[in-house]
Amino acid sequence: MRLAILTDIHANREALEAVLADAAGMRIDRFAILGDIVGYGPDPDWCIDKVADLQARGAITVRGNHDRAIGVPDGALNAQARRVIDWTVDRLSAVHKAFLSELPLTVTEEDMLFVHASANDPQDWIYVTNENHAMPSFRVSKARLIFCGHVHKPALYSCDLSGRVMGHQFGYGTGVPLIRSRRWLGVIGSVGQPRDGSGLASWSVMDTDRNELTFRRVGYDSATTARKVRSAGLPEALAARLVKGF
């Protein structure tokens, strides 16, 4: 099976369209969406509709912290993110809100675990940014493969039989063999708001037959998305970030 893994779409229609077009040429059998469908971007309703359509066709879908924040004024987001969420709430239908509220925090299928943030206390939205932050996910889950987002920067970690966690370098467009003597955690970069210095949308392909994970980047019309952000009266910093990639 070839599984397309997407996360942190953040209401960016142009980026999602580009990723789906890229995936269309990759013989994808199924999709997994790791949360944060909304937040930051100008097209939340369109993106929810697209993800809901993918889910209806079998996609794995979990909830992110921005998805949870819809209609929940709990102070868990910073002021800028909260401002966009409040703007987003007024643009979503009851059906959209129900879709987000009903998404699970985690999904486990076969030897794979899907979650938005750390698998350790997923409701606390812990960022997996280094080996120490990756270790708790391996400790709480027996899954051989763990996939998460939240960080907006792609990364790859493994855990050996002794429990030692290490990070791995990788290139884009080339499959990384996930050797079975180790367990693996892939942090999938953001579709709609990358923060690793590249404005290119990020996503990954997991080939379970070949046991390879491939990180991919694809260009999209970020200028159009940035223009929409400004037209909506959302923070200028969010428009600039789309182009800069950080």
N, C-alpha and C positions, 0 to 999 in steps of 0.2 A: 504493500500500500504506500502511496505517496501522499503525505499529509502536508497541506499548506498551513503554516502557523502564523497568525497575524495578531498583533496586540497594539494597544494605545493608538487607536484610529483617531480619536479626539476630534470627531465631527469634521474631518477633513475629506470632503468628497473627492476632490481632485486626486489626492494621494491614494485613496482607496480604489478609485477607478483605475489608476495606473498599476497598482499592485494586482488587482484582479485581471487586468489585461495581460500582465506578465505571467501570472499563474495559468492563464488560458493556454499558453504555449508550453506548459511544463508537465502535461499529463497528470494533473492532480486528481486524486480519487476522493478526497475529503478535506474539509477545512476545520481548523480550530481557532477560535477567537478568544484571546486571553484578557478581555476586559478593557475598560475605559473607551467605550464606543463614543461617549460624549465628553464634553469639557474642552475648553480652549478654542475650539473651532466654530465656524459659522453655519455648518449644515448638520445639526444633530438629528433632525427628523429623517432626512434622507439616509444618513448612515445607519440609523436604527432599522429602517425599513430594509436596507440591503443586508444587514446582518441577520435580521429575522428571516429573510428569504433563504439565506445560506443555512440557517438553523433548521428551517422547514425541510431542507434537502439533506439533512443529516449532520450539519456542522456541530462540533462541540463548542459550547459558549459558556464562559464564566463571567462573573461580575467584577468590575474594578472599583476603585475608591471613588472616582468621579461618577460612575453609574449609580453607586450607592447614595451619593450626595444629593441626587435629585429629590427635592422635597424634604430633605433632612437637614435643617439648619443647626448642625451640631458643632460648628467651629473646627471641624477636622481638616479643612482646607485653608490655605493662605488666602489673604484678602483678594488677590487678583484672580485666583482660581474660583473662589466663592462668587465673585462678581459675574463670571461667565456662567457658572451653574445657575445663578438666579435668573440671568437672561435666558438661559436654555429652558428652564422650567416653563416659562410663558409661551414657548414655541412647541411644546410637546403635547400630544393628545393623551387622553387617559390610557389609551391602548399602548402608546409608547412608554409611558411611565410604568404601567403594569409589566411590560416586557422586561424592563430593566430591573424592577424590584423582584421579579421571580427567578432571575438568573442565580445559579448556585455559586458558591465561593470556590469550590474545587470540583473537578471531575477526574475520576480514575478509570482508565480503560486498559485492560491487559496489564502490561508492565509500565504504563505511562501515567503520570500525574500532571494535570493541567491546572494552573492557578495564576492569579494576577500578580501577586507579590510573593513574599516568602511563603513556603509551605508551612513554616513554623508560625502558628497563629495568623492565618491568612487575613483575618478580620482586622489585624493591627497594621496592615499595609507596610511591612518592613521592606526596605530596599536591599536587594542583593547586589552589592557593589564590590565585594572582594571575597577572598576565600573564607574569612571568618564569618561573614554574613551568609555564605552558602552552606556552611557546615550544619546549622540547625535544620535545614530542609532535608538533608540526608539522614539526620538523626530521627526525625519524626515520621519519615515516609520510607516504606520498603520498596517503592517504585524504582526500577532500574533507570528510567528516564523521567526527569522532571523538567517541565517547561513553564517559564514565567515571563512577565514583562515588567511594567511599572518604572523601570530605571531609564528607559528611552535610549539606552546604550547597549548594543549587543555584547554578550560575553559568554564564555563557556568554561565550566568547571567540571572536575571529576573527583570521585572519592574511591580510594582503593580499598582492599579488603581489611586493611588495618585501621581504616577511618581517616586516613590522611587526605585532605582536600587540596587540590592544586588548580590553578588557572591555566588555560590553553590559548595559544595564539591560533588564528584562523584567517583565511582569506575569503573573499567573496566570490561566489559562483563555483566553488570547488567543494565537493563533499568531504566532510571530516568523518573518518571511521570512528564509531563509538564502540571501542573494543569491549567485549562482554566481561572481561575480568575487572572492569571498573563500572561504577554507576556515574550517571551524567546529569548535569543541570545546565540547560540552555536558557540564557536570558535573551529573549527575542527583542530586537530593537523596534522602535516605534514606526508605525505606518505614517501617522499624521503629524508628529512633532519630534523628529530626531534631535538628540542633544550631544552628538559625538563629533561635532565639527563638520558634518556633511548634511546638506539639505535634502539628500536623496531619501526617499521612503525605504523603510527596511522591513523585511519579512524573511521567513525561513521555510525550507522544505525538509521534512523528515521522511526518508525512504526506509521503511521498516524491513523491506526485503534485503536491501543492500546494507542496512544498519548504518546509514550515513545521514548526517545533518549538514545541510547547505544553507549558509547565510547569503541573502541576496539584497541588492540595492537597485532601485529603479527611479529614474527622474520623473517629475511631474510638474504641472503648471503651478508652482508655488506662488507666482506673482498674482494669479487670479485668486487663490485662497487668501493671500495677504490683503488684497483689495476688498474682498468680502468681509474680512475681519474689521477693517477700518470702516467700511460702510455700515456695519452693524453697531459701530460705536464701542467696540471691544478694545481692550488695552493695546496700545501701539506696540508694546514690547512683544506681544504674541505674534503680531504680523512680522516684525523684524526677525524673530527667532526662526520662522519658517524658511527664510532665505539663508540665514547664517548657520543654522543647524546647531545652535547652542544657546 
